[in-house]
Amino acid sequence: MTSYIWGLVVKNCLDQSLIALMTEFVRNNVSRFILVPILFYFPLHDLSAQETATVIVDSGYAWTLRDLKVIQEIPAPTVTFRVFTITRDPSSGWVIGGDLRNGNTELVYVDRENRLIGPYTSVVGTSGLKYTCDTKKASIAAQRAESKFNACRSYFYTVDLVAKTTSLIVSCAFNLCKELNDWHPRFQPRLFKKTLVSSSLISQFETYFKNEERKLVGKHVAVSETRTDALLGEINLVNPAGLDLSALKLSLARLEKLSRDYNEHADFFLGHRHDLSLPFSIDNREIISMESQAVAKVETAVQRIDAVRSLLASNLYEMQAAERLIIRKVQNILKDHGYYKSSIDGVLGSGTNMAIKRLYDDTNTPFLESEGSEILQTIIASTLKPIGSCSKSVGDGPFLMCFSLSR
């Protein structure tokens, strides 16, 4: 490893020396015929030392270190992708955070889905052409003033020796030799990797994404608990006993709607699974711990819905059975007085309603639809002679139309 690092240092010194030599030739207007042999002696591909994308392994995940192919607008952060500002601190190294007006601040992206990390910039600008940079110092000063960032100011980019050497050669080939102050940037993945390791930036990214996941789980839990509390409050307003058949039917219909709406939420909440395949994901045991109370609450709410529904259905069945018995009595009375000709089935159908209407017409009683028990009392009263005082009590009688018929 030591020999490798020294090799890089020596190579970089040679590259820079060659550029300095060529620049000196330009300053002294050395003939292109001298430069051309130099090129044959030092092929361009040897000058470039273009580094390929480097891989860094952390916590079992291999990350590819790569800059952008083309510069892009910064997108909104998502669960899988985020652009960070990182700042070089003299005492602690590189840390997440900072302002682009600070010359030591960079933009770095993390793509969890594709396992990519790199500077959020490119050697290619928005025009589709390679950047031509002023000096590093001038680039930083200009971009700081406008809170901008590209490869020209980035610590992780250096001069592209191939591009600069080629420009010198082309210039001199046409007898236009001149000193070139501008330069094209080249990404240095090895320097970027060294920075990630020495400043523990990978760990900082991991902490950020895990905290964001915890916030998402917490929000997921809070929404569920709010929804469940609202449901339990609605259920408490449902009267399982009911005052009459209509009230029970309304209560059951209301509960069924609440149940349908809540079951959609319960299925989503209980069936939702967080994607733990992404790097920097929190442990599944932590998710289970965070959601356990909300899960228990959902299960309690579902059981409560089932219990109230069962009670409502039971009470409704008993009341409907009692109503059928009442209707059968009504049908018998109507049949005895010649108003009803059909079978005694306990169903308040069209035949029974027509018979009741004829009875009401004959007794000058206004025809109003009502619950079976009130109809029975009215019919009994209408077929009896008035005796005693009128009463609205169901248990009193006989009486004649002494109470209101309301649904």
C-alpha positions in Angstrom: 0.0 0.0 0.0 2.9 2.4 0.9 4.6 1.8 -2.5 1.3 2.3 -4.3 0.8 5.7 -2.6 4.4 6.8 -3.3 3.8 5.7 -6.9 0.8 8.0 -7.2 2.8 10.9 -5.7 5.7 10.4 -8.1 3.4 10.1 -11.1 1.5 13.2 -10.2 4.8 15.1 -9.8 6.0 13.9 -13.2 2.6 14.9 -14.8 2.8 18.3 -13.3 6.4 18.7 -14.3 5.6 17.9 -17.9 2.8 20.5 -18.0 5.2 23.0 -16.5 7.8 22.1 -19.1 5.3 22.5 -21.9 4.1 25.8 -20.5 7.6 27.1 -20.4 8.1 26.1 -24.0 5.0 28.1 -24.8 6.3 31.2 -22.9 9.5 31.0 -24.9 7.7 30.3 -28.1 9.5 27.0 -28.6 8.7 25.5 -32.0 6.0 23.0 -32.4 8.6 20.7 -33.9 10.1 20.3 -30.5 6.7 19.6 -28.8 5.6 16.9 -31.2 8.5 14.5 -30.4 7.8 15.0 -26.7 4.3 13.8 -27.4 5.6 10.7 -29.0 7.9 10.1 -26.1 5.1 10.7 -23.5 1.9 9.3 -25.0 -1.3 11.2 -24.0 -2.8 8.2 -22.2 0.2 8.1 -19.9 -0.4 11.8 -19.0 -4.0 11.4 -18.2 -4.0 8.8 -15.4 -7.8 9.0 -15.6 -9.0 7.2 -12.5 -11.9 4.8 -12.9 -14.8 4.7 -10.5 -13.7 3.5 -7.1 -15.6 1.2 -4.8 -15.8 1.6 -1.0 -17.3 -1.2 1.2 -19.1 -0.3 4.4 -21.3 -2.4 6.7 -21.5 -5.1 4.0 -22.5 -2.8 1.2 -20.3 -1.9 -1.7 -20.7 1.8 -2.8 -19.5 3.0 -6.2 -18.0 6.5 -6.0 -19.0 8.4 -9.1 -19.8 12.0 -10.1 -22.8 13.0 -12.3 -22.7 12.4 -16.1 -24.3 15.8 -16.6 -25.0 18.6 -14.1 -28.6 18.6 -12.8 -30.9 20.6 -10.7 -31.0 19.5 -7.0 -34.1 17.2 -6.6 -36.3 17.1 -3.5 -35.0 14.5 -1.0 -36.6 11.1 -1.0 -36.2 7.9 1.0 -33.6 6.6 -1.4 -31.9 9.8 -2.7 -30.5 12.9 -1.0 -28.1 15.7 -1.9 -26.1 16.9 1.1 -23.9 19.9 1.8 -20.7 18.9 3.5 -18.1 21.3 4.9 -14.4 20.9 5.7 -13.7 21.8 9.2 -10.1 22.3 10.2 -10.5 20.5 13.5 -13.0 17.7 12.8 -12.6 17.1 9.1 -15.7 16.9 6.8 -19.1 17.1 8.4 -22.7 17.2 7.0 -24.1 20.7 6.7 -22.9 24.1 5.6 -23.6 26.9 3.2 -22.3 27.2 -0.4 -21.3 30.7 0.4 -18.5 29.0 2.4 -15.6 28.2 0.2 -15.0 24.9 2.0 -18.6 23.6 1.4 -19.4 20.9 -1.3 -22.4 19.2 -2.6 -22.5 15.4 -2.3 -25.3 13.0 -3.2 -26.2 9.5 -1.8 -28.2 7.1 -3.9 -29.3 4.3 -1.6 -31.1 2.3 -4.3 -28.2 2.2 -6.7 -25.5 2.4 -4.0 -23.8 5.4 -5.5 -22.0 8.2 -3.7 -20.3 11.2 -5.3 -20.0 14.9 -5.7 -23.2 16.4 -7.0 -21.6 17.9 -10.0 -20.0 16.9 -13.3 -17.3 17.8 -15.7 -20.1 18.5 -18.2 -22.1 21.7 -17.7 -25.8 22.3 -18.5 -24.9 23.2 -22.1 -23.6 19.7 -22.6 -20.0 20.9 -23.0 -17.1 20.3 -20.6 -16.5 23.0 -18.1 -13.6 25.3 -18.8 -12.5 26.6 -15.4 -10.6 29.6 -14.2 -8.1 29.1 -11.4 -9.5 27.2 -8.4 -9.3 30.3 -6.2 -11.1 32.5 -8.7 -13.8 29.8 -9.2 -14.4 29.4 -5.5 -14.7 33.2 -5.1 -17.1 33.7 -8.0 -19.4 30.7 -7.0 -19.4 31.6 -3.3 -20.9 35.0 -4.1 -23.8 33.4 -5.9 -24.1 30.3 -3.7 -23.3 28.1 -6.7 -21.3 24.9 -7.0 -19.7 23.0 -9.8 -16.6 21.0 -10.5 -14.4 24.1 -11.0 -14.6 24.9 -7.3 -14.7 21.4 -5.9 -12.0 20.0 -3.7 -12.5 16.6 -5.4 -11.6 17.8 -8.9 -8.2 18.5 -10.4 -6.9 19.6 -13.8 -7.5 17.2 -16.7 -3.9 16.9 -17.9 -5.0 15.3 -21.2 -7.3 18.2 -22.1 -4.8 20.8 -21.1 -1.9 19.2 -22.9 -4.0 18.7 -26.0 -4.9 22.3 -26.0 -1.3 23.3 -25.8 -0.3 21.1 -28.6 -3.2 22.2 -30.9 -2.3 25.8 -30.1 1.3 25.4 -31.0 0.6 23.3 -34.1 -0.9 26.3 -35.6 1.9 28.7 -34.5 -0.5 30.2 -31.9 1.5 29.0 -28.9 0.2 30.8 -25.8 0.1 30.2 -22.1 -3.3 28.6 -21.0 -4.6 29.6 -17.6 -7.9 27.9 -17.9 -8.4 24.1 -17.3 -10.9 21.3 -17.6 -11.8 19.5 -14.3 -11.3 15.8 -13.6 -12.9 13.9 -10.7 -10.5 12.2 -8.3 -12.4 9.2 -6.8 -9.4 8.1 -4.8 -9.2 11.5 -3.0 -13.0 11.3 -2.5 -12.7 7.8 -1.0 -9.9 9.0 1.3 -12.2 11.8 2.5 -15.1 9.5 3.1 -13.0 7.2 5.3 -11.0 9.8 7.2 -14.0 12.0 8.1 -16.4 9.1 8.7 -18.8 10.6 6.3 -20.4 7.2 5.5 -21.3 6.9 9.2 -22.8 10.4 9.1 -24.9 9.6 6.1 -26.0 6.4 7.8 -27.1 8.3 10.9 -29.0 10.8 8.8 -31.0 8.2 6.8 -31.7 6.1 9.9 -33.1 9.1 11.8 -35.2 9.9 8.7 -36.6 6.4 8.7 -37.4 6.7 12.4 -39.3 9.9 11.7 -41.3 8.1 8.9 -42.1 5.2 11.3 -43.1 7.6 14.0 -45.4 9.5 11.6 -46.9 6.2 10.4 -47.6 5.3 14.0 -49.1 8.8 14.9 -51.5 8.7 12.0 -52.7 5.2 12.9 -53.2 6.1 16.6 -55.1 9.3 15.7 -57.3 7.3 13.3 -57.9 4.6 15.9 -58.8 7.1 18.6 -61.3 8.8 16.3 -62.9 5.4 15.5 -63.2 4.4 19.2 -64.9 7.8 19.9 -67.4 7.1 17.0 -68.1 3.6 18.3 -68.9 5.0 21.7 -71.6 7.1 20.2 -73.3 4.0 18.7 -76.2 2.7 20.9 -76.2 -1.1 20.6 -79.5 -1.4 22.4 -81.4 1.2 20.4 -84.7 2.8 21.1 -86.6 1.2 18.2 -86.1 -0.7 15.0 -85.2 2.3 12.9 -82.5 3.5 15.4 -81.0 0.0 15.4 -80.9 -0.1 11.6 -79.2 3.4 11.5 -76.7 2.4 14.1 -75.8 -0.8 12.3 -75.4 1.1 9.0 -73.2 3.7 10.6 -71.1 1.0 12.2 -70.7 -0.8 8.9 -69.4 2.3 7.2 -67.0 3.0 10.1 -65.8 -0.6 9.8 -65.2 -0.4 6.0 -63.3 2.8 6.3 -61.2 1.7 9.2 -60.5 -1.8 7.9 -58.8 -0.2 4.9 -56.5 1.7 7.3 -56.0 -1.4 9.5 -55.0 -3.6 6.5 -52.5 -1.0 5.3 -51.0 -0.4 8.7 -50.7 -4.0 9.7 -49.6 -5.1 6.2 -47.2 -2.3 5.5 -43.6 -3.4 5.3 -40.6 -1.1 5.4 -37.9 -1.7 2.7 -35.1 -3.1 4.8 -33.0 -4.1 1.7 -31.7 -0.5 1.4 -28.3 0.4 2.9 -28.6 2.5 6.1 -32.0 1.0 7.1 -33.0 0.7 10.7 -33.2 -2.8 12.2 -36.6 -4.5 11.9 -36.7 -5.1 15.7 -36.6 -1.4 16.2 -39.5 -0.9 13.8 -41.5 -3.6 15.6 -40.8 -1.9 19.0 -41.9 1.5 17.7 -45.1 0.1 16.2 -46.1 -2.4 18.9 -48.4 0.0 20.9 -50.1 1.2 17.7 -50.6 -2.4 16.5 -52.2 -3.4 19.8 -54.5 -0.4 19.5 -55.6 -1.3 16.0 -56.3 -4.9 17.0 -58.3 -3.7 20.0 -60.3 -1.4 17.7 -61.1 -4.2 15.2 -62.2 -6.4 18.1 -64.4 -3.6 19.4 -66.0 -3.1 16.0 -66.8 -6.9 15.8 -68.3 -6.9 19.4 -70.6 -3.9 18.8 -71.6 -5.2 15.4 -72.5 -8.6 16.9 -74.6 -6.9 19.7 -76.4 -4.7 17.2 -77.1 -7.6 14.9 -78.4 -9.7 17.8 -80.7 -6.9 19.1 -81.9 -6.1 15.5 -82.7 -9.8 15.0 -84.7 -9.9 18.2 -86.6 -6.7 17.4 -87.4 -7.8 13.9 -88.7 -11.1 15.3 -90.9 -9.2 17.7 -92.1 -6.9 14.9 -93.0 -9.9 12.7 -95.0 -11.2 15.6 -96.8 -7.9 15.9 -97.4 -7.7 12.1 -99.0 -11.2 12.3 -101.3 -9.9 15.0 -102.2 -6.9 12.9 -102.8 -9.2 9.9 -105.1 -11.4 12.0 -107.1 -8.4 13.2 -107.4 -7.0 9.7 -108.4 -10.4 8.3 -111.0 -10.8 11.1 -112.6 -7.5 10.0 -112.5 -8.3 6.3 -109.7 -5.9 5.3 -106.9 -8.4 4.7 -107.2 -11.4 2.3 -103.6 -12.7 2.0 -101.7 -15.2 4.2 -100.5 -14.4 7.7 -96.8 -14.1 7.1 -95.7 -11.3 9.5 -94.4 -9.2 6.6 -95.6 -5.6 6.3 -96.0 -5.7 2.6 -98.2 -3.8 0.1 -101.2 -6.0 0.8 -101.0 -5.4 4.6 -100.5 -1.6 4.0 -103.5 -1.4 1.7 -105.6 -3.2 4.3 -104.4 -0.8 7.1 -105.2 2.2 4.8 -108.8 1.0 4.2 -109.3 0.5 7.9 -108.0 4.0 8.6 -110.3 5.5 5.9 -113.3 3.7 7.4 -112.4 5.0 10.9 -111.4 8.5 9.7 -107.9 7.9 11.1 -105.0 9.6 9.2 -102.8 7.0 7.6 -99.2 7.3 8.8 -96.4 4.7 8.4 -94.9 3.7 11.8 -93.3 0.9 13.7 -95.3 -2.3 13.9 -96.1 -1.9 17.6 -97.7 1.5 17.2 -99.7 0.3 14.2 -101.0 -2.6 16.3 -102.1 -0.3 19.1 -103.8 2.0 16.7 -105.6 -0.8 14.9 -106.7 -2.3 18.3 -107.9 1.0 19.4 -109.7 1.6 16.1 -111.6 -1.6 16.4 -112.8 -1.2 20.0 -115.4 1.1 21.5 -113.9 4.0 23.5 -114.0 3.3 27.2 -112.3 5.0 30.0 -109.9 7.9 29.7 -107.3 8.2 26.9 -103.7 7.4 27.8 -100.4 7.5 25.9 -98.9 4.7 27.9 -98.3 1.5 26.0 -99.5 -0.6 28.9 -102.8 1.1 29.3 -106.0 0.5 27.4 -108.3 -0.1 25.8 -108.1 3.4 24.2 -108.9 5.1 20.9 -106.2 7.0 19.0 -104.8 8.8 22.1 -101.2 8.9 20.9 -99.0 10.3 18.2 -97.9 8.1 15.3 -94.4 9.1 14.4 -91.7 7.2 12.7 
